[in-house]
Amino acid sequence: MAGGNWNTTDMPVLPGFYMAFRSAAAAAVQPGTRGVVAVPVRAHWGPVREFAEVTSETGIAETFSDLETGGATAYTALRLALMGGASKVLAYRLTDGTEAAASVTLQDTSSASPADVVKLTAKYAGERGNRFTVAIQPNAIDSSKKDLKLYEGTALLRTFTFAGSDLQAAVDAVNGDTANKWIAAAKLADGTGELADATGLAFAGGKSGIEDVDNADYLAALEAFEAQEFNAVALDGVTDAALQASVLSWVSRIREEGKGVIAVLGGSSADDKAADAVAKAVARSAGFNSEGIVNVGVGAKLGGVEYSSAQLSAYVAGLIAGQSLSESTTYAAAPFEDVTRRWTRSEQEQAVRGGVFLFIHDGRQVKALRGVNSLVSLGQNQNAAWRKIRTIRVLDSVNTDLQRTAEDNYIGKVNNTEEGRLALIGACKQYLQTLAQSGVIEATGYDVYEDTSVAAEPDQVFLKWEAKLTDVVEQIFGTFTVQ
């Protein structure tokens, strides 16, 4: 859908809803389909270069497995995003092109020269398939039937029962089982027409294609993300400076085009705990300097495991996307046991001023410090509110919601007459009323009206929106007078 910013010197060509935000006129929207985080991941199982929706920790294991060896990142990244509060994670599995599915060949009952008659292949490429084994045994109840049992390690995944003297029945039993998420079967030859009994037949040849995943693979994933609807994006713990610079360029472009997305990035464990960790984190934010980038500055510990700030970016993305628009990430409690480096009071002040999103341990619990993005130098038509994550989430949401509503109900459907324009304005005012009732904008002083200061073409309507965003209490000052 077409949208984004507009200005009178470079008018858009495509039909669409275009919104220019200015510091004196910011609007908001009720939480709609929020809570969606996009993450590119590396895994030993799952669809390759496709989107998979994950909504639970069990779903992560089923879709991508819980294997975390050899550079796999899916389980950790997706779990952290869900822990942060994401209602759904759009995961995109990266590979280097060398991935392969594990397989095993089953033989017939010929005693002289057994023939290869059925091939079982893992449904997805990856090393997880190498953990599969099969056993073929007579059915304990009906001697005319056989069972093909599929194991992962010692765990029985599925039993397929079929007519023992019918190879095609064995193939159909595997392929026709709607609960079968693991293997596919193919008949290779007739042979004697019966599968030989066997135990412990191991799958082999599975390769995950993780070793040589590079920046180009991540950039391809970002390009694929553009066709999806989501609120925040994080990398899977990657800290490469060139890749992060590319993410900055990508986010800046798609935000300019009207796709309100916030990217969350971070640093390595070494940087998080270095003597100059503060300087490194502040320098990263200065390099980003964008309301569309949140820079996490410290790692954290959970269950005895340390996670870098880059890994925590998935958690923060889930936190940002999952909160309602009337909430703030400031002082949001986190489930971590501790941070990997406790910043001093003066260092925390540097973090806030320097656009670093920080977790702190206050002596009782770990919580986010202040909900700031990496914007440190304000641009044209921006004020200090642009440095707050909450402000950007609200602006992004209003843009997305209004753009969708305009495309579904007004653009190409309503005549550009006074009556049509009044209908549009009336709908917009009603929309703001719901925002005021939800406490996202002030209950008085909001308005929508036609902007007659710009000469409109017959197919154009220029509107002005006026609203005052509410905020949360972040600082309390008191004076205690002792008599």
C-alpha positions as CSV (number, residue, x, y, z in Angstrom):
1,M,0.0,0.0,0.0
2,A,1.2,3.5,-0.9
3,G,1.8,6.0,1.9
4,G,4.5,7.8,3.8
5,N,5.6,11.4,4.2
6,W,4.8,14.2,1.8
7,N,5.8,17.8,1.1
8,T,4.6,20.4,-1.4
9,T,7.9,20.4,-3.3
10,D,7.9,16.7,-4.1
11,M,4.3,15.5,-4.3
12,P,3.8,11.7,-4.3
13,V,2.6,10.0,-7.5
14,L,0.8,6.9,-6.3
15,P,-2.7,7.0,-4.8
16,G,-2.5,6.5,-1.1
17,F,-2.7,8.1,2.4
18,Y,0.2,10.4,3.2
19,M,0.9,11.8,6.6
20,A,3.5,14.4,7.6
21,F,4.1,14.6,11.3
22,R,5.2,17.8,12.9
23,S,6.1,18.4,16.5
24,A,3.1,20.7,17.2
25,A,0.6,18.2,15.7
26,A,0.9,14.6,16.8
27,A,-1.9,12.1,16.9
28,A,-2.3,8.6,18.4
29,V,-4.3,5.4,17.9
30,Q,-5.8,2.7,20.0
31,P,-3.8,-0.5,20.2
32,G,-4.9,-2.7,17.3
33,T,-3.0,-5.6,15.9
34,R,0.1,-4.8,17.8
35,G,2.6,-7.1,19.3
36,V,4.2,-8.5,16.1
37,V,7.9,-8.8,16.0
38,A,10.0,-10.0,12.9
39,V,13.3,-11.8,13.5
40,P,15.6,-13.5,11.0
41,V,17.0,-16.6,12.6
42,R,19.4,-19.5,12.0
43,A,18.1,-23.0,12.8
44,H,18.6,-26.7,12.4
45,W,15.0,-27.3,11.3
46,G,12.1,-25.4,9.8
47,P,11.0,-23.8,6.5
48,V,13.9,-22.1,4.7
49,R,13.6,-18.5,3.5
50,E,9.9,-18.5,4.4
51,F,7.9,-16.9,7.2
52,A,6.8,-19.0,10.1
53,E,4.5,-17.6,12.8
54,V,5.4,-18.5,16.3
55,T,3.2,-17.7,19.3
56,S,4.6,-20.0,22.1
57,E,7.8,-21.5,23.3
58,T,6.4,-24.9,22.4
59,G,5.8,-23.6,18.9
60,I,9.4,-22.6,18.6
61,A,10.6,-26.1,19.4
62,E,8.1,-27.6,16.9
63,T,8.8,-25.2,14.1
64,F,12.6,-24.7,14.5
65,S,13.6,-27.2,17.2
66,D,15.3,-26.3,20.5
67,L,18.8,-27.1,19.2
68,E,21.2,-24.2,19.9
69,T,24.5,-25.8,18.7
70,G,26.6,-24.7,15.8
71,G,25.4,-21.2,15.5
72,A,21.7,-21.8,15.7
73,T,19.8,-18.8,17.2
74,A,16.1,-19.4,16.6
75,Y,15.2,-20.8,20.0
76,T,16.9,-18.1,22.0
77,A,15.9,-15.2,19.8
78,L,12.2,-16.2,19.5
79,R,11.9,-17.2,23.1
80,L,13.2,-13.8,24.2
81,A,10.8,-11.9,21.9
82,L,7.9,-13.8,23.3
83,M,9.1,-13.2,26.9
84,G,9.2,-9.5,26.1
85,G,5.5,-9.5,25.3
86,A,5.2,-10.2,21.6
87,S,1.9,-11.7,20.7
88,K,3.4,-13.2,17.6
89,V,6.8,-13.5,16.1
90,L,7.4,-13.7,12.3
91,A,10.5,-15.8,12.0
92,Y,12.5,-16.1,8.8
93,R,15.0,-18.9,8.6
94,L,18.4,-18.0,7.0
95,T,20.7,-20.4,5.3
96,D,23.8,-20.2,3.1
97,G,22.4,-22.4,0.3
98,T,24.1,-25.6,1.4
99,E,21.2,-26.9,3.5
100,A,20.1,-30.5,2.9
101,A,17.4,-32.8,4.3
102,A,18.4,-36.0,6.1
103,S,17.1,-39.3,4.7
104,V,17.2,-43.0,5.2
105,T,16.5,-45.9,2.7
106,L,14.4,-48.9,3.7
107,Q,14.9,-52.3,2.1
108,D,12.7,-55.2,1.2
109,T,12.7,-58.7,2.7
110,S,14.9,-60.3,0.1
111,S,17.5,-62.4,1.9
112,A,20.0,-62.7,-1.0
113,S,20.2,-59.1,-2.2
114,P,17.9,-56.7,-0.4
115,A,16.6,-53.9,-2.6
116,D,16.1,-50.3,-1.7
117,V,12.4,-49.9,-1.9
118,V,11.3,-46.8,0.2
119,K,13.1,-43.6,1.0
120,L,12.2,-41.5,4.0
121,T,13.2,-37.9,3.9
122,A,13.0,-35.2,6.6
123,K,10.4,-32.6,5.8
124,Y,12.9,-29.8,6.4
125,A,16.6,-29.4,5.7
126,G,18.8,-29.4,8.8
127,E,20.9,-31.3,11.3
128,R,17.9,-32.1,13.4
129,G,16.9,-34.7,10.9
130,N,20.1,-36.6,11.7
131,R,18.7,-37.4,15.1
132,F,15.8,-39.4,13.6
133,T,15.7,-43.2,13.5
134,V,13.1,-45.6,12.4
135,A,12.1,-49.1,13.4
136,I,9.9,-51.5,11.3
137,Q,8.1,-54.1,13.4
138,P,5.1,-56.4,13.2
139,N,2.0,-54.8,14.6
140,A,1.4,-56.2,18.1
141,I,-2.4,-56.6,17.5
142,D,-2.8,-57.5,13.8
143,S,0.0,-59.8,12.4
144,S,-1.0,-58.8,8.9
145,K,0.1,-55.3,9.5
146,K,3.4,-53.6,10.3
147,D,4.4,-50.5,12.3
148,L,6.9,-47.9,11.2
149,K,8.0,-46.1,14.3
150,L,9.8,-42.7,14.0
151,Y,12.1,-41.7,16.9
152,E,14.1,-38.6,17.7
153,G,16.7,-39.8,20.1
154,T,14.8,-42.0,22.5
155,A,11.5,-40.2,22.1
156,L,8.9,-41.8,19.9
157,L,7.5,-39.1,17.6
158,R,4.9,-41.1,15.6
159,T,3.8,-44.7,14.7
160,F,2.6,-45.4,11.2
161,T,0.6,-48.6,10.8
162,F,0.1,-50.2,7.3
163,A,-0.6,-53.5,5.6
164,G,2.6,-55.4,5.9
165,S,2.7,-56.8,2.4
166,D,2.0,-53.4,0.6
167,L,4.8,-51.0,0.1
168,Q,2.5,-48.3,-1.3
169,A,0.4,-48.6,1.9
170,A,3.5,-47.8,3.9
171,V,4.2,-44.8,1.8
172,D,0.6,-43.6,2.0
173,A,0.5,-44.2,5.8
174,V,3.4,-41.8,6.2
175,N,2.3,-39.1,3.7
176,G,-1.3,-39.3,4.5
177,D,-0.9,-38.7,8.3
178,T,-1.9,-35.1,8.9
179,A,-0.2,-35.2,12.3
180,N,3.1,-36.1,10.7
181,K,5.3,-33.0,10.9
182,W,8.6,-34.8,10.4
183,I,9.1,-37.0,7.3
184,A,7.9,-37.8,3.8
185,A,8.0,-41.1,2.1
186,A,8.7,-42.1,-1.5
187,K,8.5,-45.6,-3.2
188,L,11.7,-46.4,-5.1
189,A,11.0,-50.0,-6.3
190,D,8.7,-52.9,-5.9
191,G,11.2,-55.5,-4.6
192,T,9.5,-58.3,-2.8
193,G,6.6,-55.9,-1.9
194,E,7.3,-56.0,1.8
195,L,9.5,-53.9,4.1
196,A,12.1,-55.8,6.1
197,D,11.9,-55.6,9.9
198,A,14.6,-53.4,11.3
199,T,15.5,-51.2,14.3
200,G,17.7,-48.2,14.7
201,L,17.8,-47.2,11.0
202,A,19.4,-43.7,11.2
203,F,18.7,-40.7,9.0
204,A,21.8,-39.1,7.7
205,G,22.9,-36.2,5.4
206,G,21.0,-33.4,7.1
207,K,22.8,-30.1,6.9
208,S,21.6,-26.8,8.3
209,G,23.4,-24.4,6.1
210,I,24.3,-22.1,8.9
211,E,28.1,-21.8,8.7
212,D,28.3,-19.3,5.9
213,V,25.2,-17.1,6.4
214,D,26.4,-13.6,5.7
215,N,25.1,-10.0,5.6
216,A,23.6,-10.5,2.2
217,D,21.3,-13.2,3.6
218,Y,20.1,-10.8,6.4
219,L,19.5,-8.1,3.8
220,A,17.4,-10.5,1.7
221,A,15.4,-11.3,4.8
222,L,14.8,-7.6,5.5
223,E,13.6,-7.1,1.9
224,A,11.2,-10.0,2.4
225,F,9.9,-8.4,5.7
226,E,8.7,-5.4,3.7
227,A,5.7,-7.4,2.5
228,Q,4.7,-8.4,6.0
229,E,2.8,-6.5,8.8
230,F,4.8,-6.1,12.0
231,N,5.7,-3.5,14.6
232,A,9.3,-4.2,15.6
233,V,12.3,-6.1,14.2
234,A,15.4,-7.5,15.8
235,L,18.4,-9.4,14.7
236,D,19.3,-12.7,16.2
237,G,22.3,-11.5,18.3
238,V,24.4,-10.3,15.3
239,T,26.6,-7.3,16.0
240,D,28.4,-6.8,12.7
241,A,28.8,-3.0,12.3
242,A,28.2,-3.1,8.5
243,L,25.0,-5.1,8.9
244,Q,23.7,-2.7,11.6
245,A,24.4,0.2,9.3
246,S,22.4,-1.5,6.6
247,V,19.6,-2.0,9.0
248,L,19.7,1.7,9.8
249,S,19.4,2.5,6.1
250,W,16.6,0.0,5.6
251,V,14.6,1.3,8.6
252,S,15.1,4.9,7.5
253,R,13.8,4.1,4.0
254,I,10.8,2.1,4.9
255,R,9.8,4.6,7.6
256,E,10.0,7.3,5.0
257,E,7.8,5.2,2.8
258,G,5.1,5.0,5.5
259,K,5.9,1.7,7.2
260,G,6.2,2.4,10.9
261,V,8.7,-0.1,12.2
262,I,11.2,0.1,15.0
263,A,14.4,-1.9,14.8
264,V,16.2,-2.9,18.0
265,L,20.0,-3.5,17.9
266,G,22.7,-4.1,20.5
267,G,26.4,-5.0,21.1
268,S,28.5,-8.0,21.8
269,S,29.0,-9.5,25.3
270,A,32.6,-8.3,25.2
271,D,31.4,-4.7,24.5
272,D,28.8,-4.9,27.2
273,K,31.3,-5.8,29.9
274,A,34.3,-3.8,28.6
275,A,35.9,-1.0,30.7
276,D,34.7,1.5,28.1
277,A,31.2,-0.2,27.8
278,V,29.5,3.2,28.3
279,A,31.4,4.9,25.6
280,K,30.9,2.0,23.2
281,A,27.1,2.0,23.8
282,V,26.8,5.8,23.5
283,A,28.9,5.7,20.3
284,R,26.6,3.1,18.8
285,S,23.6,5.3,19.4
286,A,25.3,8.4,18.0
287,G,26.0,6.4,14.8
288,F,22.3,5.4,14.6
289,N,20.8,8.7,15.7
290,S,17.3,7.6,14.6
291,E,13.9,7.5,16.2
292,G,13.5,4.2,14.3
293,I,16.4,2.5,16.1
294,V,16.6,1.4,19.7
295,N,20.1,0.6,20.9
296,V,20.3,-1.8,23.9
297,G,23.4,-1.1,26.0
298,V,23.8,-3.9,28.5
299,G,23.4,-7.7,28.6
300,A,21.5,-9.7,31.2
301,K,21.4,-13.1,33.0
302,L,18.6,-15.5,33.0
303,G,18.6,-19.0,34.4
304,G,22.4,-18.8,34.8
305,V,22.9,-17.9,31.2
306,E,24.3,-14.6,30.0
307,Y,22.8,-12.9,27.0
308,S,24.4,-10.0,25.2
309,S,22.7,-6.7,24.5
310,A,22.4,-7.8,20.9
311,Q,20.6,-11.0,22.0
312,L,18.4,-8.9,24.3
313,S,17.3,-6.8,21.3
314,A,14.7,-9.5,20.6
315,Y,13.3,-9.2,24.2
316,V,13.2,-5.4,23.9
317,A,11.5,-5.7,20.5
318,G,8.8,-7.9,22.1
319,L,8.4,-5.4,24.9
320,I,8.0,-2.4,22.6
321,A,5.6,-4.2,20.3
322,G,3.6,-5.9,23.0
323,Q,2.8,-3.0,25.2
324,S,-0.5,-1.0,24.8
325,L,0.0,2.5,23.5
326,S,-0.8,4.0,26.8
327,E,2.1,2.1,28.4
328,S,5.8,3.0,28.5
329,T,8.9,0.9,28.6
330,T,10.3,3.2,31.3
331,Y,10.8,1.1,34.5
332,A,9.2,-1.9,32.8
333,A,10.0,-4.9,35.0
334,A,12.1,-7.7,33.3
335,P,12.4,-11.4,34.3
336,F,16.2,-11.3,34.4
337,E,18.2,-12.2,37.5
338,D,20.8,-9.5,36.9
339,V,22.5,-7.4,34.3
340,T,26.0,-8.3,33.0
341,R,27.3,-4.9,34.0
342,R,25.8,-2.6,36.6
343,W,26.1,1.0,35.4
344,T,26.7,3.7,37.9
345,R,24.3,6.7,38.5
346,S,26.4,9.0,36.3
347,E,26.7,6.3,33.6
348,Q,22.9,5.8,33.6
349,E,22.6,9.6,33.1
350,Q,24.9,9.3,30.1
351,A,22.8,6.4,28.7
352,V,19.6,8.5,28.8
353,R,21.3,11.5,27.3
354,G,23.1,9.4,24.8
355,G,20.1,7.5,23.5
356,V,21.0,4.1,25.0
357,F,18.2,1.7,26.2
358,L,19.5,0.3,29.4
359,F,18.5,-2.4,31.9
360,I,19.4,-1.8,35.5
361,H,19.3,-3.7,38.7
362,D,17.7,-1.6,41.4
363,G,18.7,-3.9,44.3
364,R,15.4,-5.8,44.0
365,Q,14.8,-6.5,40.4
366,V,15.9,-5.9,36.8
367,K,14.0,-3.2,34.9
368,A,14.3,-1.0,31.9
369,L,15.7,2.5,32.8
370,R,14.1,5.0,30.4
371,G,12.2,4.3,27.2
372,V,14.5,6.1,24.8
373,N,15.5,5.5,21.2
374,S,18.8,6.3,19.6
375,L,17.8,9.8,18.4
376,V,20.3,12.2,19.9
377,S,20.3,15.1,17.4
378,L,16.8,16.4,16.6
379,G,15.9,16.9,13.0
380,Q,13.5,19.3,11.4
381,N,10.0,19.2,12.8
382,Q,11.1,17.1,15.7
383,N,11.2,17.9,19.4
384,A,12.3,16.1,22.6
385,A,9.3,13.8,22.5
386,W,10.7,12.1,19.4
387,R,13.4,10.6,21.6
388,K,10.8,8.6,23.5
389,I,9.9,5.1,22.2
390,R,6.3,5.7,23.3
391,T,5.9,8.7,21.1
392,I,7.2,6.9,18.0
393,R,5.0,3.9,18.6
394,V,2.0,6.2,18.8
395,L,2.9,8.1,15.6
396,D,3.6,4.8,13.8
397,S,0.3,3.3,14.9
398,V,-1.8,6.3,13.9
399,N,-0.1,6.4,10.5
400,T,-0.7,2.6,9.9
401,D,-4.2,2.7,11.2
402,L,-5.3,5.7,9.2
403,Q,-3.5,4.6,6.1
404,R,-5.4,1.3,6.2
405,T,-8.7,2.9,6.9
406,A,-8.3,5.5,4.1
407,E,-7.4,2.8,1.6
408,D,-10.3,0.5,2.6
409,N,-13.0,3.1,2.9
410,Y,-12.1,6.4,1.2
411,I,-9.5,6.4,-1.5
412,G,-11.2,5.7,-4.8
413,K,-14.6,5.3,-3.1
414,V,-15.6,8.8,-1.9
415,N,-16.3,11.7,-4.2
416,N,-14.0,14.7,-3.6
417,T,-16.9,17.0,-2.9
418,E,-17.7,19.0,0.2
419,E,-20.0,16.3,1.3
420,G,-17.3,13.6,0.8
421,R,-14.6,15.7,2.6
422,L,-17.0,16.3,5.5
423,A,-17.6,12.6,5.8
424,L,-13.9,11.9,5.8
425,I,-13.3,14.6,8.4
426,G,-16.2,13.4,10.6
427,A,-14.7,9.9,10.6
428,C,-11.3,11.2,11.6
429,K,-12.8,13.2,14.4
430,Q,-14.7,10.2,15.7
431,Y,-11.4,8.3,15.5
432,L,-9.6,10.9,17.7
433,Q,-12.5,10.7,20.1
434,T,-11.8,7.1,20.8
435,L,-8.2,7.9,21.3
436,A,-9.1,10.6,23.8
437,Q,-11.4,8.1,25.6
438,S,-8.5,5.6,25.9
439,G,-6.2,8.3,27.4
440,V,-3.7,8.2,24.5
441,I,-4.3,11.9,23.7
442,E,-5.7,14.7,25.7
443,A,-9.5,14.7,26.0
444,T,-9.8,18.4,24.9
445,G,-8.3,20.5,22.1
446,Y,-8.1,17.8,19.4
447,D,-9.4,18.6,16.0
448,V,-9.3,17.6,12.3
449,Y,-10.1,20.1,9.5
450,E,-9.3,20.8,5.9
451,D,-6.1,22.6,5.2
452,T,-7.0,25.3,2.7
453,S,-3.5,26.8,2.7
454,V,-2.3,24.3,0.1
455,A,-3.8,24.4,-3.4
456,A,-5.4,21.0,-3.9
457,E,-5.8,19.2,-7.2
458,P,-9.3,17.7,-8.0
459,D,-8.3,14.3,-6.6
460,Q,-6.5,15.6,-3.5
461,V,-7.5,16.4,0.1
462,F,-5.3,18.1,2.6
463,L,-6.1,17.7,6.3
464,K,-4.7,19.1,9.5
465,W,-4.7,17.2,12.7
466,E,-4.3,18.7,16.1
467,A,-3.9,16.6,19.2
468,K,-1.8,16.5,22.3
469,L,-0.2,13.2,23.2
470,T,-0.4,12.2,26.8
471,D,2.6,10.8,28.6
472,V,3.4,8.7,31.6
473,V,4.8,10.0,34.9
474,E,8.5,9.4,34.7
475,Q,9.8,11.9,37.2
476,I,8.3,12.9,40.6
477,F,9.7,16.0,42.4
478,G,8.7,16.7,46.0
479,T,9.6,19.2,48.7
480,F,9.4,17.9,52.3
481,T,9.4,20.7,54.8
482,V,10.3,19.7,58.4
483,Q,8.8,22.0,61.0
